[in-house]
């Protein structure tokens, strides 16, 4: 299922260009257009799911694939010494696009120097 107005669904369908790094039958991964770290990828389900709070048991395979591919994708893009995997959920969780997505953030230096701490 796709949402015809969702920007990430449009990226999956090829209607909006992206810098794709990976695609399989369940997920799509691409570079963030406004990176906040040297490595900043987004990993999304190809099917539309609005938020992590709305997932069901039937979404377990795609969520597992997102997690299981994150390390390999991070390393391939240069995050050899670690990364953060962040899933913002809902308004209070600062989710900006209402399609489940995980941010992979990493790079050659510790991210604490690059990212604000929560509540700061």
Backbone as JSON, one array per atom type, in Angstrom:
{
  "sequence": "XXXXXXXXXXXXXXXXXXXXXXXXXXXXXXXXXXXXXXXXXXXXXXXXXXXXXXXXXXXXXXXXXXXXXXXXXXXXXXXXXXXXXXXXXXXXXXXXXXXXXXXXXXXXXXXXXXXXXXXX",
  "N": [[0.84, -1.18, 0.0], [0.48, 2.24, -0.75], [0.76, 5.74, -0.06], [-0.57, 8.26, -1.9], [0.17, 10.91, -1.54], [2.4, 10.99, 0.05], [5.74, 11.87, 0.62], [7.88, 10.04, 0.9], [6.78, 7.71, -0.16], [6.55, 8.57, -2.78], [9.25, 8.77, -3.42], [10.02, 6.07, -3.28], [8.51, 5.11, -5.44], [9.86, 6.34, -7.5], [9.15, 8.84, -8.35], [10.16, 11.1, -7.21], [13.45, 12.14, -7.2], [16.25, 10.44, -5.66], [19.22, 9.75, -3.76], [19.91, 6.78, -3.91], [20.98, 4.06, -1.87], [20.45, 1.47, -1.31], [18.15, -1.16, -2.06], [15.54, -3.47, -1.69], [13.04, -6.06, -1.74], [11.49, -5.23, 0.42], [12.49, -2.87, 1.7], [13.88, 0.49, 1.33], [16.7, 2.47, 0.97], [18.37, 5.58, 1.35], [20.35, 8.58, 0.85], [20.07, 11.25, 3.17], [18.61, 14.42, 2.41], [19.31, 16.66, 3.79], [21.79, 16.38, 5.49], [22.93, 15.7, 8.84], [25.16, 14.63, 9.8], [28.32, 13.13, 8.84], [27.76, 10.62, 7.67], [24.57, 10.06, 6.79], [21.83, 8.45, 6.44], [18.58, 7.42, 5.3], [16.33, 4.88, 6.06], [13.64, 3.17, 4.85], [10.39, 1.55, 4.92], [9.09, 0.02, 1.98], [6.38, -0.17, 1.62], [3.67, 1.86, 2.71], [3.63, 2.92, 6.01], [2.46, 4.74, 8.59], [3.6, 5.53, 11.17], [5.86, 4.4, 13.75], [4.37, 3.89, 15.97], [2.05, 2.9, 14.94], [2.49, 0.41, 13.9], [2.01, -3.1, 13.22], [1.82, -6.64, 14.03], [2.15, -7.77, 11.53], [4.01, -6.14, 10.35], [6.47, -6.85, 11.24], [8.48, -8.21, 9.75], [9.45, -6.29, 7.88], [10.35, -4.27, 9.6], [12.32, -5.67, 10.96], [14.07, -6.16, 8.82], [14.89, -3.55, 8.26], [16.38, -3.0, 10.56], [18.3, -5.08, 10.46], [19.78, -4.54, 8.16], [20.92, -2.1, 8.68], [23.51, -1.9, 9.96], [25.31, -2.91, 8.01], [24.83, -1.12, 5.89], [25.6, 1.3, 7.1], [28.36, 0.84, 7.59], [29.27, 0.46, 4.92], [28.98, 3.04, 3.97], [30.86, 4.46, 5.36], [30.76, 4.67, 8.13], [32.47, 3.26, 10.07], [33.17, 2.89, 12.74], [30.98, 2.85, 14.38], [27.55, 3.96, 14.87], [24.43, 5.79, 15.01], [21.08, 4.75, 15.27], [18.06, 6.03, 14.63], [14.64, 6.42, 15.26], [12.22, 8.55, 14.88], [9.08, 9.24, 16.3], [5.82, 10.19, 15.83], [4.3, 13.41, 16.66], [5.34, 14.55, 19.11], [7.65, 13.07, 19.27], [9.07, 14.2, 17.26], [8.7, 13.44, 14.57], [8.87, 14.15, 11.25], [8.13, 13.41, 8.64], [5.4, 11.54, 7.85], [5.78, 8.63, 7.59], [7.1, 5.63, 8.38], [10.49, 5.72, 9.25], [13.99, 5.21, 9.55], [16.8, 6.87, 10.78], [20.13, 6.65, 9.94], [22.98, 7.54, 11.44], [26.29, 8.57, 11.37], [29.89, 8.54, 11.23], [33.33, 9.61, 10.94], [33.98, 10.73, 13.41], [33.02, 10.94, 16.93], [29.51, 11.24, 17.47], [28.48, 12.89, 19.44], [29.73, 15.36, 19.49], [28.65, 16.54, 17.28], [25.87, 16.59, 17.39], [23.0, 18.02, 18.99], [22.2, 17.56, 22.44], [19.36, 15.83, 23.82], [16.79, 17.99, 24.98], [18.42, 20.16, 25.08]],
  "CA": [[0.0, 0.0, 0.0], [1.2, 3.5, -0.83], [-0.01, 6.96, 0.12], [-0.23, 9.05, -3.09], [0.69, 12.23, -1.17], [3.56, 10.83, 0.93], [7.0, 12.12, -0.08], [8.69, 8.84, 0.86], [6.16, 6.81, -1.14], [6.92, 9.08, -4.09], [10.65, 8.4, -3.63], [10.01, 4.63, -3.58], [7.96, 4.93, -6.8], [10.73, 6.99, -8.47], [8.58, 10.12, -8.77], [11.06, 12.11, -6.67], [14.79, 11.54, -7.22], [16.98, 10.26, -4.41], [20.54, 9.1, -3.89], [19.66, 5.45, -3.36], [22.13, 3.23, -1.52], [20.03, 0.07, -1.2], [16.73, -1.45, -2.25], [15.14, -4.86, -1.88], [11.59, -6.17, -1.86], [10.81, -4.64, 1.58], [12.99, -1.57, 2.16], [14.57, 1.41, 0.43], [17.62, 3.31, 1.75], [18.91, 6.67, 0.55], [21.0, 9.67, 1.58], [19.22, 12.36, 3.59], [18.93, 15.61, 1.61], [19.87, 17.67, 4.71], [22.5, 15.56, 6.47], [23.44, 16.32, 10.07], [26.37, 13.87, 10.13], [28.99, 12.72, 7.61], [26.92, 9.55, 7.13], [23.18, 10.26, 7.2], [20.95, 7.72, 5.54], [17.23, 7.09, 5.74], [15.89, 3.54, 5.67], [12.18, 3.2, 4.92], [9.66, 0.44, 4.29], [8.54, 0.39, 0.68], [4.94, 0.0, 1.84], [3.41, 2.99, 3.61], [3.22, 2.76, 7.41], [2.57, 6.13, 9.03], [4.55, 5.74, 12.26], [6.19, 3.21, 14.52], [3.26, 3.68, 16.9], [0.94, 2.27, 14.22], [2.88, -0.87, 13.32], [1.32, -4.31, 13.69], [2.63, -7.85, 13.91], [2.44, -8.01, 10.11], [5.12, -5.27, 9.95], [7.7, -7.33, 11.89], [9.53, -8.55, 8.77], [10.07, -5.08, 7.31], [11.09, -3.6, 10.67], [13.52, -6.47, 11.16], [14.98, -5.93, 7.7], [15.47, -2.22, 8.46], [17.41, -3.13, 11.6], [19.38, -6.0, 10.09], [20.59, -3.94, 7.1], [21.49, -0.82, 9.13], [24.95, -1.98, 10.2], [26.02, -3.05, 6.74], [24.73, 0.15, 5.16], [26.43, 2.3, 7.8], [29.77, 0.54, 7.31], [29.55, 0.71, 3.51], [29.01, 4.49, 3.73], [31.98, 5.06, 6.07], [30.59, 4.7, 9.59], [33.14, 2.02, 10.46], [33.41, 2.8, 14.18], [29.73, 3.0, 15.11], [26.51, 4.82, 14.31], [23.16, 5.86, 15.73], [19.88, 4.42, 14.5], [17.03, 6.82, 15.3], [13.31, 6.39, 14.68], [11.35, 9.55, 15.49], [7.71, 8.72, 16.21], [4.76, 11.12, 16.21], [4.59, 14.84, 16.81], [6.22, 14.79, 20.25], [8.91, 12.43, 18.92], [9.65, 14.99, 16.18], [8.61, 12.81, 13.26], [8.5, 15.18, 10.28], [7.45, 12.76, 7.52], [4.55, 10.5, 8.42], [6.08, 7.34, 6.97], [8.16, 5.09, 9.23], [11.84, 5.8, 8.69], [15.1, 5.19, 10.5], [17.98, 7.65, 10.41], [21.44, 6.09, 10.27], [23.89, 8.67, 11.59], [27.62, 8.16, 11.77], [31.0, 9.2, 10.58], [34.64, 9.32, 11.52], [34.11, 11.29, 14.75], [31.85, 10.7, 17.78], [28.38, 12.1, 17.13], [28.16, 13.82, 20.51], [30.25, 16.67, 19.13], [27.92, 17.07, 16.15], [24.43, 16.62, 17.6], [22.56, 18.54, 20.28], [21.64, 16.58, 23.38], [17.93, 16.06, 24.06], [16.49, 19.0, 25.98], [19.36, 21.29, 25.0]],
  "C": [[0.89, 1.24, 0.0], [0.24, 4.64, -0.59], [0.38, 7.87, -1.06], [0.37, 10.42, -2.77], [1.95, 12.18, -0.31], [4.85, 11.0, 0.13], [7.87, 10.87, -0.15], [8.1, 7.79, -0.08], [6.5, 7.25, -2.55], [8.38, 8.75, -4.43], [10.74, 6.92, -4.0], [9.54, 4.38, -5.01], [8.83, 5.58, -7.88], [10.2, 8.31, -8.98], [9.4, 11.3, -8.27], [12.44, 11.47, -6.65], [15.38, 11.43, -5.82], [18.34, 9.66, -4.73], [20.45, 7.74, -3.2], [20.97, 4.74, -3.03], [21.75, 1.75, -1.43], [18.53, -0.04, -1.45], [16.56, -2.95, -2.35], [13.62, -4.91, -1.93], [10.83, -5.49, -0.73], [11.22, -3.21, 1.91], [13.71, -0.8, 1.07], [15.45, 2.29, 1.31], [18.25, 4.34, 0.83], [19.54, 7.72, 1.45], [19.97, 10.74, 1.95], [19.61, 13.61, 2.81], [19.48, 16.76, 2.47], [20.64, 16.95, 5.82], [22.99, 16.36, 7.68], [24.67, 15.58, 10.58], [27.03, 13.47, 8.81], [28.29, 11.56, 6.91], [25.52, 9.8, 7.67], [22.28, 9.65, 6.14], [19.57, 7.61, 6.15], [16.92, 5.7, 5.21], [14.39, 3.5, 5.9], [11.58, 1.9, 4.41], [9.14, 0.91, 2.94], [7.03, 0.59, 0.77], [4.73, 1.11, 2.86], [2.91, 2.52, 4.98], [3.48, 4.12, 8.03], [3.6, 6.36, 10.13], [4.81, 4.43, 12.97], [5.07, 2.88, 15.5], [2.08, 2.95, 16.25], [1.32, 0.94, 13.59], [2.11, -2.02, 13.96], [2.27, -5.5, 13.56], [3.02, -8.12, 12.46], [3.59, -7.15, 9.59], [6.46, -5.76, 10.5], [8.81, -7.62, 10.88], [10.22, -7.31, 8.22], [10.85, -4.33, 8.38], [12.38, -4.35, 10.98], [14.54, -6.26, 10.06], [15.65, -4.56, 7.85], [16.61, -2.3, 9.47], [18.59, -3.97, 11.12], [20.28, -5.43, 8.99], [21.33, -2.69, 7.57], [23.0, -0.87, 9.31], [25.76, -2.07, 8.92], [26.0, -1.76, 5.95], [25.6, 1.22, 5.79], [27.91, 2.08, 7.48], [30.13, 0.85, 5.86], [29.66, 2.2, 3.19], [30.08, 5.2, 4.54], [31.83, 5.17, 7.57], [31.16, 3.4, 10.16], [33.24, 1.82, 11.96], [32.14, 3.05, 14.98], [28.8, 4.0, 14.45], [25.33, 4.87, 15.26], [22.06, 5.45, 14.75], [18.72, 5.05, 15.25], [15.72, 6.7, 14.53], [12.46, 7.38, 15.46], [9.91, 9.1, 15.27], [6.71, 9.75, 16.71], [5.24, 12.54, 16.4], [5.58, 15.1, 17.93], [7.59, 14.17, 20.0], [9.61, 13.08, 17.74], [9.71, 14.28, 14.83], [8.09, 13.84, 12.28], [7.77, 14.61, 9.07], [6.69, 11.58, 8.09], [4.61, 9.22, 7.58], [7.24, 6.81, 7.81], [9.5, 5.22, 8.52], [12.85, 5.8, 9.82], [16.24, 6.02, 9.93], [19.21, 6.85, 10.84], [22.4, 7.26, 10.27], [25.25, 8.17, 12.06], [28.67, 8.95, 11.04], [32.29, 8.91, 11.3], [34.82, 9.82, 12.95], [32.88, 10.95, 15.59], [30.74, 11.71, 17.5], [28.05, 13.11, 18.21], [28.64, 15.23, 20.22], [29.43, 17.34, 18.04], [26.44, 17.31, 16.44], [24.07, 17.24, 18.94], [22.03, 17.42, 21.15], [20.17, 16.87, 23.58], [17.72, 17.08, 25.19], [17.4, 20.2, 25.94], [18.82, 22.4, 24.14]]
}
